[in-house]
């Protein structure tokens, strides 16, 4: 069994919790309050800036030139393509200012950047994989489920549930499996730990948007 298959089993309970959290359920049926989506979009835009930097650092540290190029392209996607999409959402949903980075986003981005900077590159790859993979699976889950007429969040669903995003996700999974196969058992265990921790941060990012968690 591949490393990603083994490791996904370890977060299966958390993934199911994500599918059943109010933010995701209400996003899927179109009832999510606009203010909660505005909070999410602003924080997600800030997140993508830092996520892109972490991906670029992984690219710089990658041993394989193909992996290096892949992560540089991932970084470009996060910082340019997806950020441009977020800017259009800002117009659609009346978000005029990203504001300041809030606790869940701050925790998540600093975990990713510190892991990319200080840990072996294989561990950093594993830490960033849940952002790709969980988003894709959640997008597919909603996209392939019930279709709600005039869902205001349909464009978000189409972005992550469609085929275009799938290529990057599959590439990231393949790179992580090869990295896990080639590294030591100790590093592989640290990859698993980083992946699991990032999956919890994914849950808390959406939960923070739903409850509006900010600095006290």
C-alpha positions in Angstrom: 0.0 0.0 0.0 1.3 3.4 -0.9 2.2 6.0 1.8 -0.6 8.3 0.9 -3.2 5.4 1.1 -1.9 4.4 4.5 -1.8 8.0 5.8 -5.2 8.9 4.5 -6.7 6.1 6.6 -5.2 7.9 9.7 -7.2 11.1 9.0 -10.4 9.4 7.8 -12.3 10.4 11.0 -11.1 14.0 10.7 -12.1 14.1 7.0 -15.6 12.9 7.8 -15.8 15.5 10.5 -14.9 18.1 7.8 -17.7 16.8 5.5 -20.2 17.2 8.4 -19.2 20.5 9.7 -21.7 23.4 9.3 -19.5 25.4 7.0 -19.2 22.7 4.4 -22.9 21.5 4.7 -24.2 25.0 4.3 -21.7 25.8 1.5 -23.0 22.8 -0.4 -26.7 23.7 0.0 -26.2 27.5 -0.5 -27.4 28.5 2.9 -24.0 29.6 4.3 -24.4 33.2 5.5 -22.7 35.7 3.3 -20.7 37.2 6.2 -19.1 33.8 7.0 -18.1 33.3 3.4 -16.6 36.8 3.3 -14.5 36.0 6.4 -13.4 32.8 4.8 -12.5 34.4 1.5 -10.4 37.1 3.1 -8.5 34.7 5.3 -8.1 32.2 2.4 -6.6 34.9 0.2 -4.1 35.7 3.0 -3.4 32.0 3.4 -2.6 31.5 -0.3 0.1 34.1 -0.2 1.9 32.2 2.5 1.1 28.8 1.1 2.6 29.8 -2.2 5.8 30.9 -0.4 6.0 27.5 1.3 5.5 25.7 -2.0 8.2 27.8 -3.6 10.6 26.9 -0.8 9.9 23.2 -1.2 10.6 23.6 -4.9 14.0 25.3 -4.1 14.9 22.4 -1.7 13.7 19.5 -3.9 16.3 17.0 -4.9 14.6 16.1 -8.2 14.4 18.8 -10.9 11.0 17.6 -12.0 9.7 17.9 -8.4 11.3 21.3 -8.1 9.5 22.5 -11.3 6.2 21.0 -10.1 6.3 22.9 -6.8 7.3 26.1 -8.4 4.2 25.7 -10.6 2.1 24.9 -7.6 3.3 28.1 -6.0 2.4 30.0 -9.1 -1.0 28.6 -9.0 -1.5 29.5 -5.4 -0.1 33.0 -5.6 -1.4 34.1 -9.1 -4.1 31.9 -10.5 -6.1 31.2 -7.4 -5.5 34.6 -5.9 -6.9 36.2 -9.1 -10.0 34.0 -8.6 -10.3 35.2 -5.1 -10.1 38.8 -6.3 -13.1 38.2 -8.5 -14.9 36.6 -5.5 -14.2 39.7 -3.5 -16.1 41.7 -6.1 -19.0 39.2 -6.2 -19.4 39.1 -2.4 -18.5 42.6 -1.5 -15.2 42.0 0.2 -13.2 45.2 0.0 -10.3 44.4 2.4 -8.5 41.2 3.3 -8.0 42.6 6.8 -5.4 41.0 9.1 -4.5 37.4 9.4 -6.5 35.7 12.2 -5.5 32.9 14.6 -6.4 29.8 12.5 -4.8 31.2 9.3 -1.8 32.4 11.3 -1.3 29.0 12.9 -1.7 27.1 9.7 0.6 29.3 7.5 3.4 29.4 10.1 3.3 25.7 10.5 3.7 25.3 6.7 6.4 27.8 6.3 8.4 26.7 9.3 8.1 23.0 8.2 9.3 24.0 4.6 12.2 25.9 6.1 13.4 23.7 8.8 12.3 20.1 8.1 13.5 17.7 5.4 11.8 18.5 2.1 9.9 15.2 2.2 8.2 16.3 5.4 7.4 19.7 3.9 5.8 18.0 0.9 3.6 15.9 3.3 2.6 19.0 5.3 1.3 20.8 2.2 -0.5 17.8 0.7 -3.7 18.0 2.8 -4.5 21.5 1.3 -4.5 20.0 -2.1 -6.1 16.7 -1.4 -8.8 17.6 1.2 -9.9 20.5 -0.9 -10.2 18.2 -3.9 -12.1 15.5 -2.0 -14.5 18.0 -0.4 -15.0 19.7 -3.8 -15.8 16.3 -5.4 -18.1 15.4 -2.6 -20.2 18.5 -3.0 -19.9 18.6 -6.8 -21.1 15.0 -7.2 -23.8 15.4 -4.6 -27.1 17.2 -4.8 -27.1 20.2 -7.1 -28.8 23.3 -5.7 -30.3 25.7 -8.2 -28.8 29.2 -7.9 -26.3 28.2 -5.2 -24.3 31.4 -4.7 -21.2 29.4 -4.0 -21.4 27.2 -7.2 -18.3 28.8 -8.7 -16.2 27.8 -5.7 -17.6 24.2 -5.9 -16.8 24.0 -9.7 -13.3 25.2 -9.1 -12.3 22.5 -6.6 -14.7 19.8 -7.8 -13.8 20.0 -11.5 -11.1 18.3 -13.5 -8.7 21.2 -13.8 -7.7 21.1 -10.1 -7.4 17.3 -10.2 -4.2 17.3 -12.2 -2.2 19.3 -9.6 -3.6 17.1 -6.8 -2.7 13.9 -8.4 0.8 15.2 -9.2 1.3 16.2 -5.5 0.1 12.8 -4.3 2.5 11.0 -6.7 5.5 13.1 -5.7 4.8 12.4 -2.0 4.5 8.7 -2.6 7.8 8.6 -4.4 9.5 10.7 -1.7 8.1 8.4 1.0 9.4 5.4 -0.8 12.9 6.7 -1.2 13.4 8.2 2.3 14.2 6.7 5.6 11.6 5.1 8.0 12.2 8.0 10.4 11.6 10.7 7.9 8.6 8.8 6.6 7.1 8.8 10.1 7.6 12.6 10.3 5.9 12.9 6.9 2.9 11.1 8.4 2.9 13.3 11.5 3.0 16.5 9.4 0.2 15.3 7.1 -2.1 14.4 10.1 -1.4 17.8 11.8 -2.1 19.7 8.6 -5.4 17.9 8.2 -6.5 19.1 11.6 -5.5 22.7 10.6 -7.7 22.3 7.6 -10.7 21.6 9.8 -10.0 24.5 12.1 -9.5 26.9 9.2 -13.1 26.3 8.1 -14.4 26.1 11.6 -12.8 29.5 12.4 -14.6 31.0 9.4 -17.9 29.7 10.5 -17.7 31.0 14.1 -15.7 34.1 13.2 -12.7 33.3 15.4 -10.5 36.4 15.7 -7.8 37.7 18.1 -9.1 38.6 21.5 
